[in-house]
């Protein structure tokens, strides 16, 4: 088999072809998801002299929730000042026209969504991420570095994070998983851990503001509506809150938002532990 070699971590990535018995190669190509994986790297821990946040990340409790297929809510992820600063930068991105609905076509077309998004670099290249937003992305990255991923796979940090705005006009995102299997039982992408930080300085104190992240906990793999869920958990997108959940297991949606809703999202990727790369590398 022919594998895509991941130079940042020294591991084999996905299979991209096969060597035939006559010595020729059958090459399937490298899609956008494999390119994302190719450019990923191990998540960086927080520097020893810095604190992760005012309320330190509880990695053990987060791991328990993730292993159980439940969302982990980090209530005091960011301070009020940090939320205000990141929110102001998102407003500037929006005013400049960098956030758009067209940029949201990053998942299956059947997933109805009405947000505006922009992808920004979280590793120092372009498109550059404003500094206060980057600070929060780095905090999410450091939290990911502290996790022991329950699948026995290695979490990897992508090059890009997503900034999104739901306008106060009932914008929503219907129930979906951030990674799921296609008709051939292959994963659509390499997303493993979803991490969302809310940067809303006001609003979402009342249920009627909407915009809740609704998680259909325990929904079976083939269930795309939540009918088989053991329970439903609604998480208000209050400023300073972050949410982590398994991208492959947790069926979730964004309920219609009646206040402007700002969020920063990272999808940590995964590659199985396979030791040193094989002889057939690309």
C-alpha positions in Angstrom: 0.0 0.0 0.0 1.0 3.6 -0.6 0.7 6.0 2.3 1.0 9.7 2.6 3.9 10.4 4.9 3.3 13.1 7.6 6.7 14.9 8.0 5.8 17.0 11.0 5.2 13.9 13.2 7.1 11.1 11.3 4.1 8.9 10.9 2.2 7.3 8.0 -1.0 9.1 7.2 -3.9 7.8 5.1 -3.5 5.3 2.3 -3.5 7.1 -1.1 -2.7 4.2 -3.4 -1.4 0.8 -3.9 1.6 -0.8 -5.6 0.4 -3.4 -8.1 1.9 -6.9 -8.5 3.6 -5.7 -11.8 5.4 -2.9 -9.9 3.1 -0.1 -11.2 1.2 2.1 -8.9 -2.5 2.9 -8.5 -2.7 6.4 -7.1 -5.9 7.8 -5.7 -4.6 11.4 -5.3 -4.4 13.6 -2.2 -7.7 15.4 -1.4 -8.1 18.6 0.7 -8.6 16.6 3.9 -5.4 14.7 3.4 -3.6 18.0 2.6 -4.9 19.4 5.8 -3.5 16.4 7.7 -0.1 16.6 5.8 0.4 20.2 7.1 -0.7 19.4 10.7 1.7 19.1 13.7 1.6 17.9 17.3 -0.4 20.4 19.5 2.0 22.6 21.5 1.6 22.6 25.3 1.3 25.8 27.2 4.8 27.2 28.1 5.8 26.2 31.6 5.8 29.7 33.0 2.3 30.5 31.7 -1.0 29.5 33.1 -3.5 28.0 30.8 -6.3 30.3 31.9 -7.7 31.8 35.1 -9.6 28.6 35.6 -7.0 25.8 34.7 -8.2 23.2 32.3 -9.3 20.0 33.9 -7.8 17.5 31.5 -8.9 14.4 33.5 -12.5 15.4 33.6 -12.4 16.4 29.9 -11.0 13.0 29.0 -13.8 11.2 31.0 -16.5 13.2 29.2 -14.9 12.6 25.7 -14.5 8.9 26.3 -18.2 8.7 27.3 -19.2 10.5 24.1 -20.3 13.6 26.0 -19.4 17.2 25.5 -17.1 18.8 28.0 -18.0 22.4 28.9 -15.1 24.7 30.0 -17.0 27.4 31.8 -14.2 29.9 32.5 -12.2 29.4 29.4 -11.6 33.1 28.8 -11.9 36.3 30.8 -14.3 39.2 30.0 -11.5 41.3 28.7 -10.2 38.5 26.5 -13.7 38.0 25.1 -14.1 41.7 24.3 -10.7 41.9 22.5 -11.3 38.8 20.4 -14.8 39.9 19.6 -13.6 43.3 18.4 -11.2 41.6 16.0 -13.9 39.4 14.6 -16.0 42.5 14.0 -13.1 43.9 12.0 -12.8 40.8 10.0 -16.5 40.9 9.3 -16.4 44.6 8.3 -13.6 43.9 5.9 -15.6 41.2 4.1 -13.4 38.3 5.1 -16.3 36.4 6.6 -18.7 35.0 4.1 -21.3 32.3 3.6 -19.4 31.0 0.6 -16.5 30.1 2.8 -18.7 27.8 4.8 -18.8 25.0 2.3 -16.4 22.8 4.3 -18.7 19.9 5.1 -21.2 17.8 3.3 -23.5 19.9 1.1 -26.5 18.3 2.7 -25.8 20.1 6.0 -27.9 23.2 6.1 -26.1 26.1 7.6 -26.5 29.9 7.5 -23.5 31.3 9.3 -20.6 33.3 7.8 -17.1 32.1 8.3 -13.4 32.8 7.7 -10.4 30.5 8.0 -7.3 32.0 9.6 -3.8 30.6 10.3 -3.1 29.5 13.8 0.6 28.8 13.1 1.9 32.2 12.0 1.4 32.1 8.2 -1.4 33.5 6.0 -4.2 34.2 6.2 -3.0 35.7 9.5 -5.0 35.5 12.7 -5.4 38.7 14.8 -3.4 38.4 18.1 -6.3 38.3 20.6 -8.1 35.6 18.6 -4.8 33.7 18.3 -4.3 33.8 22.1 -7.6 31.9 22.5 -6.7 29.4 19.7 -3.4 28.8 21.4 -5.3 28.1 24.7 -7.4 25.5 22.9 -4.3 24.0 21.4 -2.6 23.7 24.8 -5.7 22.0 26.2 -5.6 19.5 23.4 -1.9 18.8 24.1 -2.9 17.9 27.7 -5.5 15.3 26.6 -5.0 11.6 26.4 -7.1 10.8 23.3 -9.2 7.7 24.1 -8.9 6.1 20.7 -5.2 5.4 21.0 -4.6 7.8 18.2 -2.4 10.9 18.1 -4.1 14.3 18.0 -2.7 16.7 15.5 -3.1 20.5 15.2 -4.3 21.9 11.9 -2.9 24.9 10.2 -6.2 26.8 10.1 -8.9 27.7 12.6 -12.4 28.9 11.8 -14.1 32.1 12.9 -17.9 32.2 12.5 -20.7 34.6 13.0 -24.4 33.8 13.1 -26.5 36.9 12.5 -29.5 37.6 14.7 -32.0 36.5 12.1 -32.6 32.9 13.1 -29.3 31.7 11.6 -28.7 28.0 12.4 -26.9 24.8 11.5 -28.8 21.6 11.3 -27.9 18.4 13.2 -24.7 16.8 11.9 -21.4 15.3 13.0 -18.1 17.0 12.2 -16.9 13.7 10.8 -18.9 10.7 9.6 -18.6 7.7 7.3 -19.5 7.8 3.6 -21.3 5.1 1.7 -18.1 3.0 1.5 -17.7 3.2 5.3 -14.7 5.5 5.0 -14.3 8.7 7.2 -15.1 11.8 5.2 -12.2 13.7 6.8 -9.6 13.4 9.6 -11.4 15.4 12.3 -11.3 13.8 15.7 -11.8 16.5 18.3 -14.0 19.6 18.0 -13.2 22.6 20.1 -15.4 25.7 20.1 -14.8 29.0 22.1 -17.5 31.6 22.3 -16.6 35.2 22.1 -19.9 36.9 22.8 -19.5 39.8 25.2 -23.3 40.2 25.6 -26.5 38.1 25.0 -27.3 34.5 25.4 -28.3 34.9 29.1 -32.0 34.1 28.2 -33.3 31.0 26.4 -35.1 33.2 23.9 -31.8 34.5 22.5 -31.4 31.0 20.9 -28.1 30.0 19.4 -27.6 27.1 21.8 -25.3 24.3 20.8 -27.6 21.3 21.1 -25.8 17.9 21.6 -27.8 14.7 21.0 -25.8 12.6 23.5 -25.7 8.9 22.8 -27.3 9.1 19.3 -26.6 6.0 17.3 -24.2 6.2 14.4 -26.9 6.1 11.7 -29.1 8.6 13.5 -28.9 12.1 11.9 -31.9 13.5 13.8 -31.3 12.6 17.4 -34.2 10.3 17.8 -32.0 7.6 19.5 -30.2 10.0 21.8 -30.1 9.1 25.5 -30.4 12.8 26.4 -30.2 16.3 24.9 -27.8 18.9 26.3 -28.2 22.5 25.3 -25.2 24.8 25.8 -25.7 28.5 25.7 -22.9 30.3 23.8 -22.0 32.7 26.6 -18.8 34.7 26.2 -15.8 32.9 27.8 -17.2 29.4 27.5 -15.5 26.7 25.5 -16.9 23.3 24.5 -15.0 20.1 23.5 -16.5 17.0 22.0 -15.7 13.9 19.9 -16.1 14.9 16.2 -17.0 11.4 15.1 -19.5 10.6 17.9 -21.5 13.7 19.0 -24.5 14.6 16.8 -25.0 18.3 17.3 -26.7 21.4 15.9 -26.9 25.1 16.4 -30.4 26.3 17.2 -31.8 29.4 15.5 -29.9 32.4 16.9 -31.8 35.6 17.7 -28.7 37.5 18.8 -25.4 37.8 17.0 -23.3 34.8 17.8 -19.5 34.7 17.6 -17.4 31.6 17.8 -13.8 30.3 17.2 -13.5 26.7 16.2 -10.6 24.2 16.0 -10.8 20.7 14.7 -8.0 18.6 16.0 -7.1 15.8 13.5 -6.0 12.3 14.2 -3.8 9.6 12.7 -3.5 6.1 14.1 -0.4 5.1 15.9 1.5 3.1 13.3 5.2 3.5 14.4 7.8 4.5 11.8 6.6 5.1 8.3 6.5 2.2 5.9 8.7 1.8 2.8 5.9 2.8 0.5 5.6 6.5 1.2 4.5 9.6 -0.7 
